[in-house]
């Protein structure tokens, strides 16, 4: 009997463990509408000293569909300063039963170059191709490193549309090494916090997901997270102690940049010849920037001190390529030959990039640009682009706080903000509606500011892709034919001009002796966001734009205007819209002005914004009636 009871107990134990990660046990409030649920995440970190840290992490995730698989790539990065001690993965089925175990021999150890030409990182990678959904994966690793500059952050759920059953994070600091922390959005979630000089512990339970929503703030602005940085740390063998931005800048100058701005005499002579006769320092800077653009190309380099140290200017000059750090440092060195001061500048790049936080002294950002001060303005140079205009940034680095590394210390500045009136597209259409009811016309469209940034790359596309672009844009023209495409790129004015001819054989709608005609031949809003009564995030429109269209249309001589819509004007917090039609004889002129404002509004106003866009889209389709004589 005792043996039978023992066997029964062992069997029940196996059943219990088999059901530990059963999908049916997930709280429905956590599983509805999500791509994955973090069942358990336990991160343990031991900060032994300023140059010694051990990281242990176990993550269990239930995956419901393929959408999240690109985000959930199971790999572990390491380099020569790190030792990976252990790692494994286990797959469970929907019932929570273990179906496969991946041991060390099942992982790939590869060079982690990615898009980088050079990198000293490696990756231990599990190539996982799921054969069924839902499934649960348990991933564990332990590693030790002497680089303590980047202590793993506490991020309960790293992606949208992902919920959390339990996420635990503990940072052990037995030596009470001075540590700075930055906590974001914790108060909005069920997170327990325990802090002492020797231990920092965070426990998140039953956190519902942040769902993907249109026109919302950056995910990093709304999700909960905590980041730590020691006052004294080591980065790839280089030790520094930082507690203010002055020391941070000194470390960058003395440890990362010093001695890397030297150029050969022949290169200095080339720059002297280039700017000979140019007196204005800003024009000299422009000439040198364009010289750099023509001479170099961008490649990614992730070697040196943690990918933070640039290649020496001599090497970039000789090789003709570099990453953002190398090309920025090289341009700085070229300007130095003419006595022009410039500053290596750290930025968080990307259309949704954030400000560098001046209240948190730490390595931040993912990109560098060059700042050049003049009496009338601070010029910013994007040194990785071979074709951007001088002192123009685009959405990659616009309108955000950056950190300049100056001799006096770290100085915060804001990059250029491009207002709606600068981000302008002005279009003129001259067209004829002939006796066969075919519309033939010419378009000239001029784009400025960030509208320039959107379109200027089309010049490098194939002829086929250019035509497809316009046919897609003008998809409301059936049977459209495009020819005579021409471009003019005026970098001094930051103005891109498009010219084209078009023929639209089926644009007119006939009804007996009358014709219905929409005089808006070129610019229409066709993408309308969907209303959301359950929206959770604020409405954010990060950049504003303005549009001015004028259509001059010659009507057939045997037709006259029968009816026309009244002028219309709409003004809201989100922008303004005006359309008018004027007729003189057989000549019709249609004008459309649209301004879209940037800003952030409460979530309750999102549907109001949708109504604003819907009304514009409806008015863009306004028609007039022509009657035969």
N, C-alpha and C positions, 0 to 999 in steps of 0.2 A: 504493500500500500504506500509506503514511504517513497519507493522508487516511482510509483505512478504519480504521486503528488509532485515529486520533483520534476518529472517529465512534463506534467501539466503546467507547472510554474514556469519552466523554461520556454514552453510553447507560448504561453501568454506573454512572456517577456519579449519573445521575437515578434509577436503580433503588435505589441505596444510600440516597439521601435519601428516596425514597418509602417505604422500609421503616424509617426511623429511628423512627417512632412506631407501627409495626405492633403490633396487639394481641397477636399470637402470640408476640412477643418478651418479653412481661411474664413474670417469674418466677411460676409458679403459686402459690407461697407468698404472693405479694403480691396475687393476683387472686381467690383463693377466698373467697367470702362477702362481698366488698366491693361498694360502690356505685361507687367511683371509685378510680383510682390516679393520684397525682401523678407524672408521668414526669420532669418537670424543673421546678424552681423556683429561679430565680437572682435574689436581691435584692441590689442594690448601693445603698448609702447614703453620701453625702458630707456630713459635718457641716462646712460651711465656717466657721461661726462660731456664736455663741449665737443669732443671728437669721437664719441662712441654712442651708438644707439642701436637697439634691437627692436625689430618690428614683427609682430605676429598677428595674422589676420585670418579669420574664418568667416566666409560669407555663404549663406544659403539663399538661393533665389529660385522662386517658382516662375517659369516663363510660360506665358499663355499663347504667344504667337511669334511670328518671324520678325515683326516690326522692330523689336528691341534687340535682336541678335547682333546688329552692327555695333550697338553701344556696349553690349555685354561680351566683349572680346576678352577671353581669359588668358592674360599674359602677365609676366612679371619682368620688369626692366631691372637691369643691374649693370655695373661697370667694374673697372679694376679696383675700385675702392669699396666694393660691396661683396659680401659672401652670402649666397643663398643656401640656407641650411636644410630646408625641407619644403616640399610642396606635393599636393595631390588633388584629385578631383573625384567626386562620386556623382553618378546620375541616378535619380529616383524616378519612378513612374508616377502616374496620377494617384495611385493608392498609397504612395509613400514607400514603395518597396525598392530596395537597392537593385539596379539592373546592370550597372557597370562601374568599375573602379579604374581610374587612370593613375598609374604610378609614374615615377620619374622617367622611366624608359619610354613612356607614351607621349611625353612632351618633346617639342622641338626646341633646340637651343640655337638661335639664329642671330645674325647681326641686325641690330635695330636701326638700320639706316633710314628706312621709310623713304621720304622724299629728299633726304639729305644726301649730298654727294659724299660727305665725310661725317662719320660719327664713331665715337668710341663706346657707345652703348650696345648692350646685347639684350635679347628678350628670350625668356622661357615661355613658349607659346603652346597652348592647347588648341589644335584645330578641331573644332566641334561642329559636326553637321547633324543636327537633330533629325530623327526619323519619325518623331511623334510629338504632339503637343496636347495638353500641357506636360511639362516635365520639370523636375527640380534638380538643380545642380548645387553641390557643395564644393567650394574651392578654398583651399588652405595653403598658406605659405608662411615661412619664417625666414627673415634675413637680418644680417648685421651690416652696418656701414659706419665709416668714419666721417661721412658728410652729414652734418646735422642742420644745414641751412634750411632744408625743406622737411620739417616734421609732417607726416601725413595729417591732413585735416580731418575733423569730424564732419562728415556729410551724410546724414541718415539715408537720404535717397539722392543719388547723383543725377537723375534724369527725370523729366516730366513723365506723366502717365505711369508712375511707379509708386506703390505704397509700401508701408513698413509695418511689420508685426513687432519686431524688436531690433534695435540697433544700440550696441553698447560700445563705448570708447573710454579707454583708461590710459592716461599718460602718467607713468611712474617717474618721479624725480627725487630720488632719495637724497641726493647731494644738495638739493634745493638750489639748483642752478637758476639764476635769474631768467625768467621767461616772460615774454609779452604775448598777449592773446587778443584776438579780435573775434567778437561774437556777433552774429547777424541773425535776426529774425527768430531767436529762440523763444521769445515770449509768446509767439503766435502758435506754439505747438506744445504737445504734452511731452516735455523733456525735463527729466530730473537732473539737477546739477549739484555736484559735490566738489568743492575746491579747497585745497590747502597747498602750502609751499611744496609738499612732498607728493601730492597726488591730485590729478584732475580727472574727474569722472563725469560722463554724460550718458544718460540712458533715455532713449526715445522709444515709446510704445504706441502701437495702433495709430500711426500717422497716415491720414488719407492723402491721396496723391495731389500734386499740382498738375492739373490737366492742361494740355496744350491749347492755347487760345490765340485767336488772331489779334495782332496789334496790341501786344502786352509788353511789360517791361522785361528786361533780361532775366533769365532764369536765376542768375546769381543774385539778383536784387530781391527776389521773393522767397527763395528757399532758405531753410535754416542751415547754418554752418559755423564752424569755429576753426580758426587757424592759430597755430603757435609758432613762435620763433624765439630761440635763445638769444640773450644779449651777446654772448660770445659763441661763435660757431665755426665750423670748418666746412669748406667747400672744395672738394677734390684736392685735399692736402694743403689748402691755403686757409690760415686762421685769421679771423678778424673779430673785433669787438665793437658793436654798434649800438648806441642808444639814442642817437639823433641823426638828422639828415646831413648835418655837417660832416660827421664821421663816416656816414654812408658814402657821401660823395668823395671823401678823401680815400676811402678804400677802393672805390671804382677807379679813381685817378691813379693812385700809387701802385695798386696790385693788378689791375686789369688793363689799364690804358697806357701807363707810363712806358715810354720808349718805343711805342708802336706807331708813331706818326712820322718816322723817318722816311725820306725819299732819296733816291739816287740823284746825283747832280744833273744827269741828263733829263730827268723828269721835271726837276725844278726849272731847268732852262726852257723846256717845252711850255710850261705854264707862263713863264716870263714872256715868251714870244706870243703866246695866245692872247694875253691881256695888254700887250704893248699898245699904247695910245688910248687905252680906256682909263679915264680918271675916276669915274663914279664907282665907289666900292660895291654898290649893289649890282651894277652892270657887270663888274668884274666877277662877282659871285655867280651871277646868272651864266656868264660865259664858262666859268669853271664847272658849274653844275652840269651844263649841257655837254661839256667835254667828257666828264665822268660818265654820263649816260651813254654817250656814243662809244666809249672805250670799254665798258664793262657789261657784264650780265649777272643776273642774280642766281645763286645756287644756295642751298641750305647747308650749313656747316654746324655740327654739334660736337665739336671737340674743343679742347682747351679747358678752362676752369668752369666746368659744368655748363658749357655752351654759352657762358656769359662773356667770354674774352674774345675780342676780335682778332682776326688774322692781322699781322703787321702790314702797314700800308705798302711797304716795298713788295711784298708777295702779291697783294691784290693788283698793284701796278704792273707787275711782271706777268701774272697769270691772266688778268683781264676778267676775273670773276670773284665773287665773294657773297657772303650772306648779309643780312641787314647790319650786323655789327661791323663786319669788314668793310663794306661799302660806305657806311656812315663814317667810320674812322678814316678811311681813305680820302673821302671828300673833305673832311676836317683837315687832314694833312695838306691837301692841295691848297685850301684856303689859307692855311698858315704860311705858305711860301710867299703870300702877298700881304702878310700882316693883318689878315682879316680874322677876327675872333669868331669862334663858333663853338657850340656846346653839344656834346653827345647827350641825347635826350631819350629817356625811357618812357614807353607808352604801352597801354593795353590796347591792342589793335583789333580790328574787325568792326563790321557795321553796328554790333551791339556792345562794343568795348566800353569798359568802365573807367572812371577816374582813378588815377593813382591816389591812394588814400594817404594823405599827409599826416593823419593821426595814428598810423600804424607803420613804424619803422621796420621795413622788411624788404626782401627781394620781391618785387611786384612787376607786373607787365610781361609782355611776350614779344616785344619788338623795340627797335630803336630808330629814331629819325635824327635829323640835325637841325638845331636852332641857330639862327644867325641874327644877332641884334643889330639894328640900325636906329638912327635917331627917330625916324618916323614910324617904324613898325618892327615887329619881330617876325622874321622870315622863317618858315618851316620847309625843310627839304626832305622828300621821300626818296631815299637814295637807292632803293631796290627797283625802281621803275625806270625803264629805258625810254618811256614816252610821255610821262606826266609833265605838264607845264611847270615852269619855275614857280615856287611858292604856292603850289596847289596840292591839296592832300586827298580829296575825295572822301568817301564814307569809311575808308579803312582806318583813318586816324583823326577825323574831324571832331570838333566840338567836345573835347574832354581834357581833363587835367593831366599834365605830364610833368616829369621830373627832369630838369636840366642839371647836368653835372658841371658845375662851374668851379673856378678856383676858390670862390668864397664858400662853397658848400652846395647842398642840394637846393635848387630853386624851383618852385612850382609855377607853372604857367598853363594857360589854356590854349589849345590849338584853335585854328580858325573855325568860326561858326558861319555857316552859309544860310542867310535868311531867304525866305520865299521869293523875294524880289530878285535875288541873285540866282537862285535855282530856277531859271526861267527858260521856257521854250516858246518861241514866237514863230508862228507858221503862217505863210501866205499861200493860198491856192488860187490860181487863175484857171478857170475851166469854161468849157463851152458845151451846152446841150444841143446837139445837132438835130437835123430834121429826122434822122433815124432813131432818135431817142438814145443815142450813145453819148455818154459823158467822157470828154477827153480833156485832160488838164496837165498843168505843171505845178509842182510843189516845191517850195523853198522853206526849209525849217532851220531855225538857228537855236542852238542849245547852249546855255551858259551854266556856270556853277556846277552843281551836282547833276543837273540834266546833261551837261557835257560829259561828266564822268560815266553816266549810264550808257552813252551812245558812242563815244569816240572810238571804242575798240572795234566797231563794225567795219572800219576801214581795212582791217587786216583779214576779214573773212573772204571766203570764196564768192564768186559772182552768184553762184546758186544759192548760197546761204543769205546773201544780201537780198536777193529777190524774195526768198522765203520769209525773211524778216518783215518786209513790207506787206506781203500778202497776208501774213498772220495779223499784223497790226490793222490792216484794212479788210479784215475778214467779213465785214458787212457789205462789201462789194462782191457780187457774184460774177465769176468769170473774169476777174481783174487781170489785166496785163500790165506789166511794169517794164520800163526801159529807160535808158538815159540816166542811170544812177551816177551821181557825182558827189564828191565830198571835198570840203575844204576845212582843214584843221588849223585854226589861228590860235597858237599857243600863247601869244602875247595877250590877246583879249580873252583867252580861255573860252573860245567860241567855236563850236563845231557846226558847220553848215551842211545840210543834206539837200540835194536837188534830184528830182526824178520826174519822169513823165508817166502818166497812167491812162489807161483806157478801160472804162467800165460799161460793158454792153447791156447789162441787165439791172441797172440801178433804179430805173423809173418804174413806178406802178401805174398802169393805165386802168381807167374806169370810164368807159364810154368815150365822150369827148373831153374828158378831164384826165389830168396826170397828177399823181401824188409824188412830191419831191421833198427829200430831206436835204436842206442846204448845207448841213454839217457833213462835208465830204471827207474829213480827215481825222479829227480828234473826238473820240467818244470814250466814256467810261463803260467798260463791259464787265469788269470784275467787281462784283458786289458782295461784301461780307454778309454772312448769314446772321440773323438775329439770334441772341442767346439769352434766354430769360434766367438761366442758372449760372451766369458768368461769375467768376470768382476773383479775377484780377483786374486792375485798373486798365483803362484804355490809354495807350501811349502811342503817339505819332512822333517819332524822333526827329523827322526832318520835314520842313515845309517846302512847297513848290508853287510855282505860278505858271499859267499858260495863257497865251493870247493867240487867237486864231482869227484870220480874216479870209473869207471865201468870196471871190469875185466870180460870179457865174453869168455867162451870156445865155439868155433864153432864146428859143426858136422864134422867128419873126411871126409865125402864124399862131402863136399862143400869147395869152395875156394872163395876168395874175387874177385869180378868182377869189382866193382867201389866203390870209397869212396870220400866223400867231402874233399875239401882242408881245412887246418887249417884256422880258422876265428878269427879275432880280431876286436873289436869295442870299441872305446874310445870317450867319450863325457864328457861334464860338469856334466852330471847326473850319470855317473859311467862308468864301463868298463866290457867287456864280452869277454871271450876267450873259444874256443872249439878246441880240437884236437883228432885225432884218430891215433893209432899206431897198427900195426899188426905184429905179429911174429909167423909164422906157423899158427896154428889154434887158437891162443890166440889173442884176441883183447882188447885193452885198450883205453877207452874213458875218456877224462878229460874235465871238465867244470869249469870255474872260473868266478864268477859274483860278482861285487862290486857295490852297490847302495849308492850313496852319499846323505848326508843330505844337506839342503840348502833352500834358498828362491830365486825364479826367477820371472821376470816380467810375467804378464798374457799372453803376446804375445808368450812366449816360451812353453806354456803348450802343444800345439800340437806337438812341437818338441820333448818333453818328451814322448808323446804318440807314436811317430814314433820310438823312442829308445826302448820302451817296446815291440812294435809290432815286431821289428826286432829280438829281443831276442826270443820272442815267436815263430817266424818263424824258427829261427836257432835251437831252442830246438827240432824241429820236423825233423831235418836233418836225412836222411836215407842213408844207404849203401846197396849195392847189392851183394848178394851171389849167386854163380853159382854152380850147381851140376857138379861133375866130370864124 
